[in-house]
Amino acid sequence: MRMNSTGSIWKRGTEIMKCKEKGGKTWEYNPVFQTLNQFYNNALTRRDAQKAAALVTEDVYFLGASEVVFGREVFRQFLEGELNSVKMPILYQITDYREKERGSHSWDCYCQIEIAMQGKEHHEHESIARVTASVVEENGQYRISVLHRTLLEGYIQKEERFPFRILSNRRGKLDQISRRELLDIICETMPSGVIGGYMEDGFPIYMVNNKLLDLLGYTYEEFMQATGGNVLNRIWKKDQDEALAVAERECRERGEYEIEYRMMKKDGNFVWVYDRGRVITTQDGRRAVISLIVDISENVRIKNNLFVESVTDPLTGLYNRRGGEMMVAQKLGNGKPYIFLMLDIDRFKEVNDFYGHHEGDNVLKYVAEELKHCFRRDDVIIRLGGDEFVIFVHPCTSIPAIENKLAGISTVYQEKIDQEYPKSKSSLSFGGIYADHGIPFVELYKKADQILYGVKQQCKGTFRIVNAEEEKTVEQE
C-alpha cells in the first residue's frame, strides 16, 4: 500500500504496528515479529543506533544492495553514520509478515517495510523494501542474526536511498567488477545454499555457491556432471513434478516462490530443503531464477517423529485411535469389500489383579504381536485403549477365511493363558461387520461394538461377523 497522506502516515507511524497475516492472524504479540518491529522502531523512529544494535547478535551480518556489514559493533557504527546523514523524520510500517521455524530456537522471517521520510516542505519520500531476517533465541532473548534487504522494483529512483541500504549519497555506483566481487562475498557468507538457473528448457545452471555443493557432497565439476548442468535435475525425482508446478505457478503469479522438497546428494541419499526463489533478469537480458536453499532435514525428521508419536500407541506400537481413523479413512470409499473387527480381551482385569499390571502390559503386547503376525501388512490394526483393539481388513472377499484366522488366534491365546496366567481364565471375543461401501469410522465402531456386545453376552471367547446388509436384523435382536 502506497502512503500518500502526510497526516495519516504520521499518525500510523507513531503507533505500534499491528501486522496481520492473510486469514486474520495477528503477529503483534509474537516475539519474533516484535524483535524485528522493535529493531526498526529503535533505529528509525527513535533514531537510537545503540538500542537497535542491542537487538542483533554479536556475529550479525547485514546484506544490502551495495554493502556487507559483519559484527554488532561495526553494524552500530555503520548505523550511526547512516542516521547522521539523514536528518528528516523516518516513519515505517511492516506489512505482509511471514515466518518459518528453521530449527531449534531459530526462525526465518519475511516482510515488506514501507518507509516515509518527511522533508522540509512536508512532502513524503517513499520507499518499499522486502526484508528477510533470521532471528535466534538465546537464554530467553530474541536477536537478529541476519538481515537482508532489497528495494522493490519501481521504487528505486535517482539518488533515492532506503535506510540501511545507503541512507546518504556518499557512495557512488559500483562498477561491474565490484558488483561481481560483492555477489561472491554474499554467496559465500550466506548460511544458505544459493543456486540460479535460466528460465529456459531444463533450467540451465548459471551459478551455484560452495555452501550448497558442500551440503550435497559434490565438487563443482561433479555437480555439473551429475545434473547435466540443469537445475531441475538436482531435485529428487519423486518431487520434481510437484516442485516444478509450484515454482512455475507462483513465479507466474507473484515473481517468487517458496517450496520444500528433497534434493539429491552424491552418496545417493537426499536432504530436505526449503527453497525460496525469485525471478530476476541477468546482465545479458535473460530471465532467471535465483534461489536460497536451507537444509531443513532435522526439522522434517523431528516433525515426522512427532507425527509418528501422535498416531502410535506407545505400548504396543500399533496405531492409536487417531492414527487408525486416518488410515481407515484413506482406504474407505474405493468400492472394495472390507471387514471391521473389534476385539476385547475377556477378564483382562483378572490378569492385572492376579499377576500385576506389568504382566497385563505383556498380555497386551502379546495380542498386538499375534494380530500383526496373522493379518496382512496392509491391514490396519489399532489399539483403541485399555483391552480393546480394532482390525480393519481391506480388501476382504472371504468371511470364512477371516473366521479361520480368528479361531486360530483365539486358540493360540488360550494356550498362552493356560500356561502363564491360568487363574485369570482370560479369552478373546470378536465382533465385526462386513461391507462393500464406505461407512464412517464412528458408525463402523458403533456397529461392531454392538455385535461384540452380543458375543460377550452369549458366549465369551467366540466371534461373529455380520454382513452390513443383515445389520438391521442384528439391531432387532
matplotlib code that plots the C-alpha trace (Angstrom):
import matplotlib.pyplot as plt

x = [0.0, 1.5, 1.3, 0.2, -1.5, 1.1, -1.3, -2.4, 1.2, 2.4, -0.5, 0.2, 3.9, 3.8, 1.7, 2.9, 2.2, -0.4, 0.7, -1.8, -1.2, -3.7, -6.5, -6.5, -3.7, -2.3, 1.5, 1.7, 2.4, 4.7, 8.3, 10.0, 7.9, 8.3, 12.0, 12.1, 9.5, 11.4, 14.6, 13.1, 11.4, 14.7, 16.6, 14.1, 11.5, 13.8, 17.0, 18.9, 21.6, 22.8, 19.4, 18.9, 22.3, 21.3, 18.7, 21.2, 23.7, 27.4, 28.2, 25.3, 25.7, 23.8, 23.4, 22.2, 22.3, 25.8, 27.2, 28.0, 28.5, 29.7, 29.5, 27.4, 29.9, 30.7, 26.9, 26.3, 28.9, 27.5, 24.0, 25.0, 26.8, 23.7, 21.3, 23.5, 23.3, 19.5, 18.0, 14.4, 11.9, 11.6, 8.3, 7.7, 5.1, 5.6, 3.3, 3.0, 4.8, 5.5, 7.8, 9.0, 10.8, 14.1, 15.4, 15.5, 15.3, 15.7, 13.3, 13.4, 11.0, 10.0, 8.1, 7.8, 8.8, 7.1, 9.1, 8.1, 10.6, 9.2, 11.2, 11.2, 8.4, 6.3, 6.5, 7.0, 9.9, 8.6, 10.3, 9.2, 11.6, 11.5, 13.3, 14.4, 15.8, 16.9, 16.0, 17.5, 16.5, 19.4, 18.6, 15.2, 16.4, 15.4, 18.0, 18.5, 21.4, 21.0, 19.3, 18.9, 17.0, 16.2, 14.2, 11.2, 11.5, 9.6, 10.6, 14.3, 14.7, 17.8, 19.6, 16.9, 18.2, 16.3, 17.5, 20.1, 20.9, 22.7, 20.9, 23.2, 24.6, 28.2, 28.8, 28.9, 27.6, 29.6, 31.4, 30.8, 33.8, 32.9, 29.3, 30.7, 33.0, 30.2, 28.0, 30.7, 31.1, 27.3, 27.0, 29.9, 28.9, 25.2, 24.4, 22.2, 23.0, 22.5, 21.7, 20.5, 19.0, 17.9, 14.1, 14.7, 14.2, 15.6, 16.6, 20.3, 22.5, 24.3, 25.6, 25.9, 27.8, 30.1, 27.7, 25.3, 28.0, 29.3, 25.7, 25.3, 28.8, 29.8, 32.7, 31.6, 32.6, 30.8, 27.7, 27.5, 28.1, 25.5, 22.8, 23.7, 24.0, 20.3, 18.8, 15.7, 17.9, 19.1, 15.6, 14.8, 12.8, 9.7, 9.4, 10.3, 6.8, 5.2, 8.2, 8.2, 4.4, 4.5, 7.5, 6.1, 2.7, 4.0, 6.6, 3.9, 1.6, 4.0, 7.5, 8.8, 8.1, 8.6, 8.6, 10.0, 11.4, 14.2, 17.5, 19.8, 23.2, 26.3, 26.1, 22.7, 20.6, 18.6, 18.4, 15.1, 15.4, 13.4, 13.8, 12.9, 13.4, 12.8, 12.7, 15.5, 16.9, 20.6, 23.0, 22.7, 18.9, 17.9, 15.2, 16.4, 15.5, 17.8, 17.2, 18.2, 18.4, 18.2, 18.7, 15.6, 16.3, 16.4, 13.1, 11.5, 12.9, 11.5, 8.2, 7.9, 8.9, 6.3, 3.7, 4.5, 4.3, 0.9, -0.6, 1.1, 0.2, 3.4, 2.9, 2.2, 3.5, 0.1, -1.9, -3.8, -7.3, -6.2, -3.8, -6.2, -9.1, -6.8, -5.7, -9.2, -10.4, -7.7, -8.8, -12.5, -14.5, -12.9, -15.8, -13.8, -15.3, -13.8, -14.3, -14.2, -13.5, -13.4, -11.5, -12.0, -9.8, -12.2, -11.4, -8.4, -8.9, -8.3, -4.9, -3.9, -5.4, -3.7, -0.4, 0.1, -0.1, 3.3, 2.1, -1.1, 1.0, 2.8, -0.5, -1.5, 1.8, 1.4, -2.0, -0.7, 2.2, -0.2, -2.5, 0.4, 1.6, -1.8, -3.0, -1.6, 0.8, -1.7, -4.5, -4.9, -4.5, -5.5, -5.3, -8.3, -7.2, -7.4, -8.0, -9.9, -8.5, -9.7, -8.7, -9.6, -9.2, -9.1, -9.8, -11.6, -13.6, -14.0, -15.6, -14.8, -11.1, -11.2, -13.2, -10.5, -7.9, -9.9, -10.3, -6.5, -5.7, -8.2, -6.7, -3.1, -4.1, -5.9, -2.8, -0.8, -3.3, -3.5, 0.3, 1.2, -2.0, -4.4, -6.1, -7.4, -9.4, -9.0, -10.1, -10.7, -14.0, -14.5, -17.4, -17.3, -19.1, -18.6, -19.4, -18.6, -19.4, -17.9, -19.2, -17.6, -15.3, -17.6, -20.5, -18.4, -17.2, -20.8, -22.0, -19.0, -19.3, -22.9, -22.1, -19.2, -21.5, -23.9, -21.0, -19.8, -23.4, -24.0, -20.6, -17.3, -14.3, -16.1, -16.6, -19.3, -19.1, -22.3, -22.9, -23.9, -27.0, -28.0, -27.1, -30.7, -31.5, -28.7, -30.2, -33.5, -32.1]
y = [0.0, 3.4, 6.1, 9.5, 11.3, 13.1, 13.4, 9.8, 8.4, 10.4, 9.1, 5.5, 5.9, 6.8, 3.7, 0.2, -1.7, -4.5, -6.6, -9.3, -12.3, -13.4, -15.1, -12.5, -13.9, -11.0, -11.0, -8.1, -10.5, -12.8, -12.5, -12.9, -10.2, -8.0, -8.3, -7.1, -4.4, -3.1, -3.1, -0.8, 1.3, 1.9, 2.6, 4.7, 6.2, 6.7, 7.0, 5.1, 3.0, 1.7, 0.2, -1.1, -2.8, -4.4, -6.4, -8.1, -10.9, -10.4, -12.1, -10.4, -9.7, -7.3, -7.5, -4.6, -3.9, -2.5, -3.1, -6.0, -5.4, -8.0, -7.9, -5.9, -3.1, -2.5, -2.6, 0.0, 2.3, 1.9, 2.6, 5.7, 7.1, 6.4, 8.0, 11.1, 11.6, 11.7, 14.5, 14.1, 12.1, 8.5, 6.6, 2.9, 0.2, -3.6, -5.5, -9.0, -10.5, -14.3, -16.5, -20.1, -22.0, -23.1, -25.1, -25.2, -21.6, -20.1, -18.6, -17.1, -14.3, -12.2, -8.9, -5.6, -2.4, 0.8, 3.9, 7.6, 10.4, 13.9, 16.8, 20.5, 21.2, 18.4, 16.2, 12.5, 10.4, 6.9, 3.5, -0.1, -2.9, -6.7, -7.7, -11.2, -11.8, -14.7, -14.4, -16.6, -17.1, -17.2, -17.6, -16.1, -13.1, -12.8, -11.2, -10.8, -12.7, -12.0, -9.0, -8.9, -6.2, -5.4, -2.5, -3.4, -2.7, 0.5, 2.3, 2.9, 6.4, 8.5, 9.5, 7.6, 5.6, 3.3, 3.4, 0.6, 0.4, 3.7, 6.5, 9.1, 9.7, 9.5, 6.2, 6.1, 3.3, 0.1, -0.9, -4.3, -5.8, -4.5, -5.9, -9.3, -9.3, -8.3, -11.1, -13.6, -12.3, -12.6, -16.0, -17.4, -15.8, -16.7, -19.6, -21.0, -22.6, -20.4, -21.6, -19.9, -21.2, -19.6, -19.8, -22.0, -25.7, -27.7, -24.5, -24.4, -23.6, -20.2, -20.1, -22.3, -21.5, -23.7, -23.9, -25.8, -28.0, -28.9, -29.7, -32.2, -33.6, -32.6, -30.6, -28.1, -30.4, -33.5, -31.5, -30.2, -33.7, -35.3, -32.7, -32.3, -28.6, -28.3, -27.0, -29.3, -32.4, -31.6, -32.3, -35.8, -37.5, -38.2, -34.4, -32.9, -32.6, -31.0, -28.7, -27.5, -27.0, -24.9, -22.9, -22.1, -21.1, -18.9, -17.2, -16.5, -15.0, -13.1, -13.4, -15.6, -18.9, -21.0, -24.7, -27.7, -30.8, -33.4, -32.7, -35.5, -36.0, -37.5, -40.5, -41.5, -40.2, -37.0, -33.9, -32.0, -28.3, -25.1, -23.3, -19.6, -18.3, -15.1, -14.2, -11.9, -10.6, -11.2, -8.7, -10.3, -9.8, -13.4, -14.3, -16.5, -17.7, -17.2, -19.5, -19.6, -23.2, -24.1, -27.6, -28.5, -32.2, -32.0, -30.1, -32.7, -35.6, -34.1, -33.3, -36.9, -38.3, -36.2, -37.2, -40.9, -40.5, -38.8, -41.7, -44.6, -46.5, -46.3, -49.7, -51.9, -50.0, -50.3, -47.3, -45.4, -44.3, -41.1, -42.9, -45.7, -43.4, -41.7, -45.0, -46.4, -43.2, -43.4, -47.0, -46.5, -45.3, -47.3, -49.8, -52.8, -55.0, -55.0, -56.3, -54.0, -56.1, -55.3, -57.4, -57.4, -59.3, -61.1, -61.0, -58.7, -57.2, -60.6, -60.7, -57.5, -58.4, -61.9, -61.2, -57.4, -54.6, -55.4, -58.8, -57.2, -55.0, -58.1, -59.7, -56.6, -56.7, -60.4, -59.8, -57.0, -59.2, -62.1, -59.7, -58.3, -61.9, -63.2, -60.3, -58.7, -55.8, -53.5, -54.3, -51.7, -52.8, -50.4, -50.3, -48.1, -48.1, -50.5, -54.0, -53.0, -53.5, -52.9, -54.8, -53.3, -56.0, -54.4, -55.6, -58.7, -61.1, -64.1, -64.0, -67.7, -67.0, -64.3, -66.5, -69.2, -66.6, -65.6, -69.2, -69.7, -66.5, -67.5, -71.0, -69.7, -67.1, -69.6, -71.8, -68.8, -68.0, -71.7, -71.9, -68.5, -66.9, -69.7, -68.0, -65.2, -67.6, -64.9, -65.3, -63.2, -62.1, -60.7, -58.8, -57.4, -56.1, -56.9, -54.1, -53.1, -49.4, -46.5, -46.1, -43.5, -44.9, -43.8, -45.7, -48.8, -48.6, -48.4, -51.3, -53.6, -52.7, -53.7, -57.1, -57.6, -56.9, -59.6, -62.1, -61.3, -61.7, -65.0, -66.8, -65.1, -66.4, -66.6, -64.4, -63.2, -61.3, -59.8, -58.6, -54.9, -55.9, -58.1, -55.5, -54.4, -57.9, -57.7, -54.4, -56.1, -59.0]
z = [0.0, -1.0, 1.6, 0.2, 3.0, 5.2, 8.2, 8.1, 7.8, 10.7, 12.8, 11.8, 12.1, 15.8, 16.7, 17.3, 14.1, 14.2, 11.3, 10.2, 8.1, 5.4, 7.3, 10.1, 12.4, 14.4, 14.9, 17.4, 20.4, 18.5, 20.0, 16.6, 14.9, 18.0, 17.8, 14.2, 14.9, 17.9, 15.9, 13.3, 16.0, 17.7, 14.5, 12.6, 15.0, 18.0, 15.9, 18.6, 17.0, 20.4, 21.3, 17.7, 17.8, 21.1, 19.2, 16.9, 17.7, 18.3, 14.9, 13.0, 9.3, 7.2, 3.5, 1.4, -2.3, -2.1, 1.3, 3.6, 7.4, 9.9, 13.7, 16.1, 16.9, 13.2, 12.5, 15.2, 13.8, 10.3, 11.5, 13.4, 10.3, 8.1, 10.6, 10.9, 7.2, 7.2, 9.4, 8.4, 10.5, 9.3, 9.6, 8.8, 8.5, 8.5, 6.1, 4.6, 7.5, 7.5, 9.4, 9.4, 12.2, 10.8, 13.7, 17.5, 18.7, 15.3, 12.7, 9.2, 8.6, 5.7, 5.4, 3.5, 5.1, 3.9, 4.7, 4.6, 5.3, 5.7, 4.2, 5.0, 2.6, 4.1, 1.1, 1.6, 0.4, 0.0, -0.3, 0.0, 0.5, 1.1, 4.2, 5.0, 8.5, 10.7, 14.4, 17.2, 20.8, 23.3, 27.0, 26.6, 24.5, 20.8, 18.5, 14.8, 13.4, 9.6, 8.0, 4.2, 2.4, -1.3, -2.7, -4.7, -8.4, -9.3, -6.0, -6.9, -8.2, -8.9, -5.6, -3.6, -0.7, 1.6, 5.3, 5.9, 2.2, 1.7, 3.6, 2.1, -1.4, -0.2, -2.1, -5.8, -8.0, -8.0, -11.2, -12.7, -11.1, -7.6, -8.0, -9.0, -6.0, -3.8, -5.1, -4.5, -0.9, -0.3, -1.8, 0.2, 3.6, 3.4, 5.8, 3.0, -0.3, -3.4, -6.9, -10.0, -13.3, -16.5, -17.2, -20.2, -21.0, -18.1, -16.2, -17.2, -14.1, -14.2, -10.6, -7.5, -4.3, -2.3, 0.7, -1.5, -3.0, 0.5, 1.7, -1.2, -1.1, -4.6, -6.2, -8.8, -11.7, -10.1, -9.5, -13.1, -14.4, -12.1, -13.0, -16.7, -15.9, -15.3, -12.0, -12.2, -12.1, -8.6, -7.2, -6.0, -8.9, -6.9, -6.0, -9.4, -10.9, -7.8, -7.2, -10.8, -10.9, -7.7, -8.8, -12.2, -10.8, -8.1, -10.3, -12.9, -10.2, -8.0, -9.3, -6.5, -4.7, -1.6, -1.6, 0.4, -1.4, -1.3, -3.0, -4.2, -2.6, -4.0, -1.7, -3.1, -0.2, -0.1, 2.1, 2.8, 1.8, 2.0, -1.3, -1.7, -5.2, -7.1, -10.8, -11.9, -15.2, -15.8, -17.3, -20.7, -20.5, -19.9, -17.3, -14.5, -11.0, -8.0, -5.1, -1.4, -0.2, 3.5, 4.9, 6.9, 7.3, 11.0, 11.2, 8.9, 11.0, 14.2, 12.6, 11.2, 14.6, 16.3, 13.8, 14.3, 18.0, 17.7, 15.8, 17.5, 20.7, 22.8, 24.5, 21.5, 18.5, 16.8, 15.5, 18.3, 17.6, 15.8, 13.5, 12.9, 11.9, 9.5, 7.9, 7.7, 6.1, 3.4, 2.5, 2.5, -0.5, -3.3, -3.5, -2.3, 0.4, 3.9, 7.5, 10.5, 13.6, 17.3, 19.7, 23.5, 26.0, 28.3, 32.1, 31.4, 34.8, 36.4, 34.6, 36.3, 39.6, 39.9, 38.1, 38.2, 35.7, 34.3, 33.2, 31.9, 29.7, 28.5, 27.5, 25.5, 23.7, 23.0, 21.5, 19.3, 18.0, 17.2, 15.3, 13.3, 12.6, 11.5, 9.4, 6.3, 6.4, 4.6, 7.1, 9.8, 13.4, 16.1, 19.9, 20.9, 24.6, 27.5, 26.2, 23.1, 19.6, 16.0, 12.9, 9.6, 6.9, 3.4, 0.9, 2.0, -0.2, 2.1, 5.5, 6.2, 5.7, 8.4, 10.7, 10.4, 11.4, 14.4, 15.5, 15.2, 17.2, 19.9, 20.2, 20.5, 23.0, 25.1, 25.2, 26.3, 29.1, 30.3, 30.6, 32.1, 33.5, 34.4, 37.3, 35.0, 32.7, 30.1, 26.5, 23.3, 21.9, 18.4, 16.7, 13.2, 10.2, 6.6, 4.0, 0.4, 0.7, 2.7, 6.2, 8.6, 11.3, 14.1, 12.6, 12.0, 15.6, 16.9, 14.7, 15.5, 19.2, 19.2, 17.6, 20.1, 23.0, 21.8, 21.5, 25.1, 26.4, 24.7, 24.9, 25.6, 23.8, 20.4, 17.4, 15.0, 11.7, 10.3, 6.7, 6.7, 4.7, 7.7, 10.3, 10.7, 11.9, 14.5, 15.8, 16.3, 18.3]

ax = plt.figure().add_subplot(projection="3d")
ax.plot(x, y, z, "-o")
ax.set_aspect("equal")
plt.show()
